[in-house]
Amino acid sequence: MKHETLIEIKEKADVIHLSPAAPMSRRERLERWAAVMDVHPHNVAALIRIEDYSRQDRRSLRGEGTPLAIAFADPVLRREGLSDDTLGEAMTFFGLSHGQAHRLLCDCHYLGSMTGPRLAARLRSIAKGGIFQRLVAWARARPAMG
């Protein structure tokens, strides 16, 4: 192998400058979280009675083995900007309303136990948008009637 300086290599090489990857959309973040939860082999810890906390106190909720902790353990989501495993950070990062966060993560919405795949299905439903968003998208996609 012939030793060449960086200058010699640059003169011969076709240099391609790659721009940094575009940040994930809200839907892509939710889909990534769902994919992470789908392969989680154990039961998942729900947050307990989050409706009993004030909206402000709710934001600091966290717990070991929760979907929040599992999401934060994912290097892709952290690289995208997920900065901790609190409910407030998840709501901001994933664009969740208080109602969506409650339906996703509170123990009162799970009969039996919370599992990764069950939560993943709920995350994908949110990622696709509610029925209203789907109807609006469907209406916009239809050709105009004339």
N, C-alpha and C positions, 0 to 999 in steps of 0.2 A: 504494500500500500504506500502510495506516495504522500509525503507530508506537504500540505499547502497552507498558506496563511489565510486568514479570513478574507483579506482583500482579494487574493487570487480566487478563492471560492466564490465570492460575491460577483466577480467579473464573469464567471462561467455559469452561475446559477440563475435560474428564473425565480426571483424572490416574489412570493405572494404574501401580501399583508392581509392578515385576517382580522376583521373587526371583531370585537367581543360579541358573544352571542347576545341576542336580544333577550331582555328579561321575560320570564314566563308570564303569560296572561293569568287572570284570576282562575279561569277554567283549567288551565294547565297546572296551576298550583294545586287546585282541588283534586284533579285527576292523579297527580303525583302522590298526594296524601292517600288517596284511595288505593293506589297500587301498593304503597307501603303497608297499608292496613290489610290488604288482601292476603299478603304473605305472612302476616303476624300469626304465629302458630298457637298463641295462648289466649285465654280470655283476657279482656281488656278492662281496666278499672274505669268505671264511670265517675263523673263528678257527682257529689252527693248534694241533692236538694239546692241546686244553684239558684232557684227562684226565691229562696229565703234570704239571699244576700241583696244588698242595694246594688244598683247598676255599677257604681264605682267600685265597691268591694268585690263584685263578681270578677272584675278584670284581673285581679291578682290571684285568682284560684289556680291551683296547679296540683299535681300529684304523680307519684311514681306509678308507672304502668298504665297511665292514661293515654288516650290517643294524642294528647298534646305532647307528652314526653316522647312518644314514639315518633311523632312528626319531627320534633326537635333533634332526635338522634339521627335523622336522615341527612347525610352530607349535602345532597342536592338541594333540599329545602333550606338548609342553613346557608349554603352558597348563594341562594336566591335572596336571602335577607331575613329569614326567620331568626329572630334574635334571642328568644327564650321560649320556655314551655308554659307560659301563663295563658289563661283564657283570653285576656285582653290582647296580647300579642297575636294569638291565633285569629281572633276576630278581625284585627286590623290586616294582618298578612293575607288571610284567605278571603277577606271581604265579607265576613259573616255578620248578620244582624244579631241582636240579642235573642230574638225568637229562634233563628236558625241554630245558633250556638246551643241554646237550651234543648231544642229537639234532637240535636246531634249527640250531645255529650252528657246530659243529665240522666241520672239513674231512674227518674220517674217515667222515662220513655222506653224502658227496656223491661220486658217481662222475662224473668230468668236472668241470663247474663249477657253482657255486651261482648260480641266477638269482632275480630278484625274484619272478616268478610261482610258481616251485617252492617258495620259502620261504613265500610267501603261502598256498599250499595247506596246508602243514604248520601254519602259525599258525592257520588256520581249523579244522583238525582238533583242535588243542589247545583252541581257544575253545569248540568244541562239547562238549568233554569226551571222555575216553577211552571205550572200550567199556563199562567198568563203570558209569561215570556215566550213559551213555545207557540201559543196561539198568535201572538204578535209576529213572531218570526215566520210562521206558516202563512199568515196573511200577506206579509211583505214579499214572500217568495212566489205567491200566486200571480199569474199574469193578470193585468188589469182587464176587467170585463167592460165591454163597450158596446 
